[in-house]
Every structure is written in structure tokens, then in C-alpha cells.
Amino acid sequence: MSEKFTIEIISPDRSIIKTETSEVVIPSFEGEMGILKDHIPLITFLRPGLINIKTSTDQKYFVEEGTVEFSNNNLLILTSTAKEVTKMNNKFIDALISESEKKLDNNEITDKERYLLSYKLETLRNINQ
Amino acid sequence: MPSLDDLKKRIKSVKSTQKITKAMKMVAAAKLRKAQENAEKGRPYSQKMQNIILNLTKSISDPQNAPKLLVGTGIDKTHLCVVLTADRGLCGGFNSNICKLAKSSFKKILSEGKNLKIITVGSKGLDQIKREYEKYIVKKFSFKDKKQITFKEAEIIGNEIINLFKKNEFDKCVLFYNNFKNVITQIPQAQQIVPADKNPTKENEENLSYEFEPEEDEILEDLLPKNISTQVFKAFLENAASEQGSRMTAMDNATRNAGDLVDKLTINYNRSRQASITKELIEIISGAESL
């Protein structure tokens, strides 16, 4: 029996990817989470980070938020912000970084927002290296 | 009896109108294909989101403390109606069908002694609704200058709805839009988005016990506002496709009508020309005979 399951990433205006894979790592709200076949049904949501789909070559997607459902060996990720990392250029990432830095400097944001923003910055900086 | 010149002018003007309607039909057909594609691509997202919410709702442990967006405020006093229409006319019954449906439910809400608040999106609907219900309109949106409506616009409206809800401005929210069934049928629809619709769809009857991370409530709190924007976005997409479909059929009809009219006028024109020729001939012949 194959060790693969389907993963589907859907944004409001289109389906971004639908493929078979043996392992996916998602940046769940409370920490990174690796998903293999026959995981128990799960619903969670994402913080900013990278979705890593492990096929023969790694496919990485940058997301800012999203909702994840896993059931019957079907991993479904609903997000309006997914971007394939290889298609992001440095200029775009720099713009995102400076935007988030500005937001972090603002003292009025809540702890939750601060938490999300710091993860966003960290991920973006890692991509840029 | 109009003179020959008049008839000629009319035929010409009808023909040029026909050209315009034909061109509009072509444009609508081209746009329709794209809009329809978008609407179909957007459906899975909103459906799946609805499914997740249903799953969550089923397994929620404490319905008393569930988020208000899901279960409602418990009272049913103020209704917020969001009416989505187009910014352009000349699309058959598209705008008036939505408004008709919206108005009939406005009437019902008011006759039950409840409060009514209206948000309009798109200028055509605003024009029709403000004649009778202007004092109930709390906010109007128009995205006339946008070529394509994206998720951002839907989020603007979604956030507005959530803000109003947080301020306890309404208890129940209904979206009015046209559901795109196919090119000739668009069904005006009223969809309740707050409190969330909890009727399970057929495909979702299997009961799975999910693992939640973090807790159900937290997920719901994150998900429900998103769901509102998603539903608004879906309505936008359906509406856009319906608008083009409706325009295409309307313009197709107009083109055909213009064709019929041209035919009729041409027959008239030919007849009266023939009549005048015959008249002249008779005059000449009878003149020659009398000599």
C-alpha cells in the first residue's frame, strides 16, 4: 500500500495545488506540525510560515493564515495568502518585511498580533537568506 | 403614412442600435466565460469552509458559550440586509430581480415590527432601493472603478458586517444576490450569514470525531469572521457571472428584436416606394391616354 495521501491548497479564487504526497509540514498555530498518512481527523489553523510538501522535490508555500482540515487521508488547506516560495522575489519579500516591522513598532497591537507578526518576520527573513 | 425619407432614417437608426446591442452581447459573452470560470473556481473554497464550520458546530461542547456569530444573539430584533447588485444597467432583469426579492423581505421584516438596516453594494441597487427605503440604509458601497472584484473588496464588506455585529447593531444578517445557475437562469437568493447557517448539506452527514488544535472555540473565533468574508466573496463571484449572463441574454434578445423591426420597416419602405412608382405610372399613362 502506498504511503501517500492527497493535499489540496485552495484560495478563494482558485485551487492552487492538488497533489499526492507522503509528508507535509504545516505551521500550525501552536507550532509546526508534520502530517503523515492516516493521521487522525484534525482541524486547526495556521500562523505565518511555510507549508512544506515533501514530494520528490520539496515544494514550499508561504502562508500568512489559513484553515486546515484533515480527514480520510485528505489534507485540505484553505488560505487566501498562499504563495509559492520560488516565485517570490527579493523585492517583494523586503516590502513585506518592512511592512511587518512597521506594524510591530506600533505599541497598540495585541499580544496575539505580535506573536503572528514575529513569526511572519522570522519566516520571511529565512526565505531571504 | 410616414414619408420614404423618414422610413429610411428609422431603418438606419434601428440598424445602428442593433450593431451596439450585438457588440454588447459579444463583450458580455467574453466576460461571462471568465466570470463563470471564477465563480466555479471559487465554489470549493466557500463550500469546504462551510463544511469545516459544520463539523466544528457538531462537536462544540458548550453551546451556551459558543461565539455569538455562530449561535446568534438570542434575540431577533434587528435585521441587516446586504443587497449586492451591479454597477451597470442594460442587463435585463438582473438588478430588479434582486431588488424585488429584497424589497419583499424588507416589507415582511417591517410588518413584523422588527428593525431594518440595509447595506447596498453596487449603484444600481441603491437607486432602486433608496426610493422607498432610504432612511434604513446605513452604508453604501460601490466598486465601480475596480475592474475585477477580488477577495480584498469582499473583506472590506465582511469587516464592516463584523464591526456592526460587535457593536450589537443587528441580530441577523442576510445576503441578497443572484445565484448563477446557467447562462439563462439566475436565481435571486437570500442567504443568511449571521448567525451561521447550520443546516447540514447532504455530503456532510458522516460523523467524524476531530482533533482540535487549539480548542474549538478558538478555531471558531478565527474562522467565523473569515467565513463571512468568504460568503460575501462567493456572492460577488456568483453575481458577476449572473450579471454577464443576464446581459448576454438581454442583448441577444434586443439584437433579435432590432432585426425583426428592421425587416418590418424594410417591407413598409419597399411597399410605399412601390406605391409611389405605381402612382406615377398611372399618372403618366392616363395623361398619355387623354391625348
Chai-1 contact restraints between the chains, C-beta under 6 A:
chainA,res_idxA,chainB,res_idxB,connection_type,confidence,min_distance_angstrom,max_distance_angstrom,comment,restraint_id
A,I10,B,P44,contact,1.0,0.0,6.0,A-B,restraint_1
A,I10,B,Y45,contact,1.0,0.0,6.0,A-B,restraint_2
A,P12,B,G42,contact,1.0,0.0,6.0,A-B,restraint_3
A,P12,B,Y45,contact,1.0,0.0,6.0,A-B,restraint_4
A,P12,B,F151,contact,1.0,0.0,6.0,A-B,restraint_5
A,P12,B,F233,contact,1.0,0.0,6.0,A-B,restraint_6
A,D13,B,G42,contact,1.0,0.0,6.0,A-B,restraint_7
A,R14,B,K41,contact,1.0,0.0,6.0,A-B,restraint_8
A,E30,B,E213,contact,1.0,0.0,6.0,A-B,restraint_9
A,E30,B,P214,contact,1.0,0.0,6.0,A-B,restraint_10
A,I40,B,E211,contact,1.0,0.0,6.0,A-B,restraint_11
A,P41,B,L208,contact,1.0,0.0,6.0,A-B,restraint_12
A,P41,B,Y210,contact,1.0,0.0,6.0,A-B,restraint_13
A,L42,B,E211,contact,1.0,0.0,6.0,A-B,restraint_14
A,I43,B,Y210,contact,1.0,0.0,6.0,A-B,restraint_15
A,I43,B,F212,contact,1.0,0.0,6.0,A-B,restraint_16
A,T44,B,E213,contact,1.0,0.0,6.0,A-B,restraint_17
A,F45,B,I219,contact,1.0,0.0,6.0,A-B,restraint_18
A,F45,B,D222,contact,1.0,0.0,6.0,A-B,restraint_19
A,T67,B,L223,contact,1.0,0.0,6.0,A-B,restraint_20
A,E69,B,I52,contact,1.0,0.0,6.0,A-B,restraint_21
A,S71,B,L208,contact,1.0,0.0,6.0,A-B,restraint_22
A,L76,B,K48,contact,1.0,0.0,6.0,A-B,restraint_23
A,L78,B,M49,contact,1.0,0.0,6.0,A-B,restraint_24
A,S80,B,F151,contact,1.0,0.0,6.0,A-B,restraint_25
